[in-house]
Amino acid sequence: MPSRHRKFSRGKILVAAAALVAAGTAAVALPQADAAGSDEAARAITGTAWAVDAQTGQTVVTADSTVQGGQWDRLMAATRGKPIRVERTPGVLTLFADGGDAIFTGRARCSLGFNVTTNDGSPGFLTAGHCAAAGRQWSTAQGGRPAATVQQATFPGAGDFSLLTYNDAATEAPSVVDVRGGRTVKITQAAAAKVNQQVLRMGSTTGLHQGRVTALKATVNYPEGRVTGLIQTTVCAEGGDSGGPLFTRDGSAIGLTSGGSGDCRTGGVTFFQPVTVALAAVGARIGG
């Protein structure tokens, strides 16, 4: 964890990751491939994620370590004899929370993802939607003066993203990802993820990591509620990485860290909110 916090100013804005867990529930549709004949109770089991393998068309169910006993039996019964592959993932599917260079509201902390400009020209940033439930005003230090305000948020349900705008309309918020060591990656555009695409993730807890996209439009049953439309990847992440940027080497913004299971020592699975969807929903664009 870095020893100090950077401030929002006319200089470089930190792009990091951390988020407070927000509770809630939602009832939304799962991918169509698993709908035919599958038991709704099994498809809603907490600790499972459902996505379609784009190469085979097969539905893949990822089950974490909490899916045991009767829940596991129900899952097996619901998928038996169907074109559905069930896989185990280490740990527990959770929202990644805490730590890192952060913004604060009350006792909560959550770091920003990508800087944006809203349709009316206001500077702001995107982060995970489960941050917004903690408070509307966010500062750059614990108990500090508010620097940004939540304008829109979605979680759980059809995504995990929120838009905050800077309270100082003159704030310059360049589109860069701070990858540490004095290096930044300039973000020039938002782009949709592609299966097998190589991607990078920056997080305030674990730093810079890379992996590939394995599925699109994944549904994840977090303990706090079901979220649909996420990108599934092999990129590792841990607590403190939530809300941070998923991007490419050539500067395309791809996603915002939502949650997952495992860690950067043993591996696991991580899910991201598509940036293109978030931008369209909140009425904003990448860049200053």
LINSULGI-V216081 format. One record per helix or strand of 2 or more residues. SS is the DSSP state (H for helix, E for strand). FROM is the first residue (numbers start at 1). TO is the last residue. Records with the same first field share a line. If there is no record, write none. Layout:
BEGIN
SS=FROM-TO ; FROM-TO
END
This chain:
BEGIN
H=32-34 ; 40-43 ; 69-79 ; 129-134 ; 275-282
E=48-52 ; 59-63 ; 84-88 ; 94-95 ; 103-105 ; 108-111 ; 114-118 ; 123-127 ; 137-139 ; 146-154 ; 161-166 ; 176-180 ; 183-186 ; 189-190 ; 198-203 ; 207-222 ; 225-233 ; 245-247 ; 252-263 ; 267-274 ; 284-286
END
